[in-house]
Amino acid sequence: MEDERIVSLYWERSEQAIAETSSKYGKYCYTIAYNILSSPEDAEESVNDTYMDAWNSIPPHKPSVLSSFLGKITRRLSIDRWRRAHAEKRGGAMIWVLDELEECITENGSVEEELEKRRLAEVINDFVASLPKTEQKVFLCRYWYMDHIESIGRQFGFSESKVKSMLMRTRQKLKATLEKEGFA
């Protein structure tokens, strides 16, 4: 079923919207959740929560790209679930992935302010958009979907060392861009 029709089902408050969403995007959402949570049960719960969040968000929202809308919800819910589960201990794959980017962004009072956060997001979005398509996809696989290095290598037919090297060079470019824009 086309995304526009699925969104229409949400607007009509038809329960078929959930079934169609699950059929078309269930694996996609599960992969995002599992990459963050590393637990099949927790990933499944995050996906179910994604459907509930989508149900409560559509309407009033009318997403133009349903996959991105669902992916963003799944990622947010999964990170929140991970944070709750690891509130008192530091560990897990997500921390390692985010630590890789930590060297590019320094935390200070100005970055925490809402306008600075928005500007930082714009700079990062523009940076990612400016990357060659392959680098862009590898970067997003690692830092948005939180895919493992091995998985990215298989997906693109690269060795793990090539993926690591590509990510390191991309992080260096990002750091230089952020420094130029006054964020690092």
Stockholm file with secondary structure:
# STOCKHOLM 1.0

chainA/1-184         MEDERIVSLYWERSEQAIAETSSKYGKYCYTIAYNILSSPEDAEESVNDTYMDAWNSIPPHKPSVLSSFLGKITRRLSIDRWRRAHAEKRGGAMIWVLDELEECITENGSVEEELEKRRLAEVINDFVASLPKTEQKVFLCRYWYMDHIESIGRQFGFSESKVKSMLMRTRQKLKATLEKEGFA
#=GR chainA/1-184 SS CCHHHHHHHHHTTCTHHHHHHHHHHHHHHHHHHHHHHCCHHHHHHHHHHHHHHHHHHTTTCCCSSHHHHHHHHHHHHHHHHHHHHTSSCCCSHHHHHHHHHHTTCCCCHHHHSHHHHHHHHHHHHHHHHHSCHHHHHHHHHHHTSCCCHHHHHHHHTCCHHHHHHHHHHHHHHHHHHHHHTTCC
#=GC SS_cons         CCHHHHHHHHHTTCTHHHHHHHHHHHHHHHHHHHHHHCCHHHHHHHHHHHHHHHHHHTTTCCCSSHHHHHHHHHHHHHHHHHHHHTSSCCCSHHHHHHHHHHTTCCCCHHHHSHHHHHHHHHHHHHHHHHSCHHHHHHHHHHHTSCCCHHHHHHHHTCCHHHHHHHHHHHHHHHHHHHHHTTCC
//
